Amino acid sequence: MSNLAIIVVDIQNEYFPGGKLPLIGIEKAAKNAAKVIEHARSTKDFVVYLQHESTDSEAPFFTPGSQEVAIHPMVAPLESETVLVKHFPNSFLETGLKELLDKQGIDEVVVIGAMSHMCIDATSRAASDLGYKTMTIHDACATMDLEFDDVKIPAHQVHASIMAALAFAYGTVITTSQYIE
């Protein structure tokens, strides 16, 4: 096993068509994430999944026990792979992720998943702040249109803004094909 880990964040049914928070480009992002995961498995890199779940059983999104909270079949974990449940955008907050990575001797992480403007951003920044060499694979991530102060921001601009900020100070941002090469 290497000192690199793939952190698969929230690629869950909730974000796909039929879910309550469908993301723009999630199918393409999940296909790329599946390629990254398969590559990691072939090179014996550590793969860990984060699964967002609400703490409220009546929550409108990520309801515990619902089909929507399940990890999407396109990126289904193997029985030998770890799945950590999280309740916050930052995958390190109250999940034991740091302790798990440290126990595995990990010093470099690759972040993929959803949503670019929330959990990918928070997780990538936290990983960098915790001292991990951090890489985000931008085409294995997806987001949604946002609105602020009556201004609608299309998903591609939201995504590009987040990736630009991550690349500026929090690590490397590359494509799936660049990573696999």
C-alpha positions in Angstrom: 0.0 0.0 0.0 1.2 3.5 -0.8 1.1 6.7 1.2 -1.7 8.1 -1.0 -5.4 7.9 -0.2 -8.4 8.6 -2.4 -11.1 10.4 -0.4 -14.5 9.8 -2.1 -16.9 12.4 -0.8 -20.6 12.1 -0.9 -21.2 10.4 -4.3 -24.7 9.5 -3.1 -28.0 8.9 -4.7 -29.4 12.2 -3.3 -27.3 14.0 -5.9 -28.4 12.0 -9.0 -31.7 12.4 -11.0 -34.5 11.3 -8.8 -32.7 12.5 -5.7 -33.7 15.7 -3.8 -30.5 17.6 -4.7 -29.6 16.6 -8.3 -26.3 18.1 -9.4 -25.3 19.3 -12.8 -22.8 16.9 -14.4 -23.0 14.3 -11.6 -23.1 11.4 -14.0 -19.9 12.5 -15.7 -18.2 13.2 -12.4 -19.2 9.8 -11.1 -17.9 8.1 -14.2 -14.6 9.9 -13.7 -14.6 9.1 -10.0 -15.1 5.4 -10.8 -12.0 5.6 -13.1 -10.0 7.2 -10.3 -11.1 4.6 -7.8 -10.3 1.7 -10.2 -6.9 3.1 -10.8 -6.3 3.5 -7.0 -7.3 -0.1 -6.5 -4.9 -1.3 -9.2 -2.1 0.6 -7.6 -3.0 -0.4 -4.1 -3.7 3.1 -2.9 -6.0 3.5 0.1 -9.6 4.3 -0.8 -12.0 5.8 1.8 -15.6 6.8 1.4 -17.4 9.6 3.1 -21.2 9.4 3.3 -23.2 12.4 4.3 -26.1 11.7 6.6 -28.3 14.1 8.5 -28.5 13.9 12.3 -32.3 14.4 12.1 -34.3 11.4 10.9 -37.0 13.9 9.6 -34.5 15.9 7.6 -35.5 16.7 4.0 -32.1 15.7 2.6 -29.7 12.9 3.4 -32.3 11.2 5.6 -30.8 8.4 7.6 -31.8 5.0 6.3 -33.2 6.3 3.0 -32.3 5.1 -0.4 -31.1 8.6 -1.3 -28.4 8.5 1.4 -26.8 5.4 -0.1 -23.5 5.6 -2.0 -24.3 5.5 -5.7 -23.6 2.1 -7.4 -21.3 3.7 -10.0 -18.7 4.1 -7.2 -19.8 1.4 -4.8 -17.1 0.6 -2.2 -15.7 -2.9 -1.9 -16.3 -4.7 1.4 -12.6 -4.2 2.3 -12.9 -0.4 1.9 -13.8 2.0 4.7 -17.0 4.1 4.7 -17.2 6.9 7.3 -20.4 8.7 8.0 -20.2 12.5 8.2 -22.6 15.2 9.3 -20.6 18.3 8.2 -19.1 19.6 5.0 -15.6 19.0 6.3 -14.9 15.3 6.0 -12.4 15.5 8.8 -14.8 16.9 11.3 -15.9 14.3 13.9 -15.4 11.4 11.5 -12.1 9.9 12.5 -10.7 10.4 9.0 -7.5 12.0 10.1 -6.8 9.2 12.6 -7.6 6.6 9.9 -5.2 8.2 7.4 -2.5 8.7 9.9 -2.8 5.0 10.9 -2.3 4.0 7.3 0.8 6.3 6.9 -1.0 8.5 4.4 0.7 11.9 3.6 -1.0 12.6 0.3 -4.7 12.7 -0.5 -6.8 12.9 -3.7 -10.3 14.4 -3.2 -13.2 13.6 -5.5 -17.0 13.8 -5.2 -19.7 16.3 -4.4 -20.5 19.1 -4.0 -17.7 21.2 -5.3 -18.7 24.3 -3.4 -19.4 22.6 -0.1 -17.8 19.3 0.9 -15.1 19.2 -1.7 -14.0 22.7 -0.8 -14.2 22.1 2.9 -12.4 18.7 2.7 -9.6 19.9 0.4 -8.9 22.9 2.5 -9.0 20.9 5.8 -6.7 18.2 4.3 -4.2 20.9 3.3 -4.4 22.7 6.7 -3.8 19.3 8.4 -0.5 18.9 6.4 -1.5 16.5 3.7 -0.3 17.0 0.2 -3.7 17.6 -1.5 -4.9 17.0 -5.0 -8.5 17.6 -6.2 -9.6 16.0 -9.5 -12.0 18.6 -10.8 -13.8 16.5 -13.4 -14.6 13.9 -10.8 -16.5 16.5 -8.8 -19.9 18.2 -9.4 -22.0 21.0 -8.1 -25.2 23.0 -8.7 -26.4 26.4 -9.7 -26.3 28.8 -6.8 -28.0 32.2 -6.1 -26.7 35.0 -4.0 -28.2 38.5 -3.6 -30.5 37.9 -6.6 -27.6 36.8 -8.8 -27.9 33.3 -10.3 -24.4 31.7 -10.6 -24.4 28.8 -13.1 -22.9 25.5 -11.8 -19.9 25.7 -14.2 -18.9 29.1 -12.7 -19.4 27.9 -9.2 -17.2 24.9 -9.9 -14.6 26.9 -11.7 -14.4 29.5 -8.8 -13.9 26.8 -6.2 -11.3 24.9 -8.2 -9.4 28.2 -8.9 -9.4 29.0 -5.2 -8.2 25.4 -4.3 -5.5 25.6 -6.9 -4.4 29.0 -5.7 -3.5 27.9 -2.2 -4.7 24.5 -1.2 -3.1 22.0 -3.6 -3.1 20.7 -7.1 -6.2 20.6 -9.2 -6.1 18.3 -12.2 -8.3 16.1 -14.5 -8.9 12.4 -14.3 -6.8 11.7 -17.3 -3.9 13.7 -15.9 -4.1 11.8 -12.6 -4.2 8.4 -14.3 -1.3 9.2 -16.5 
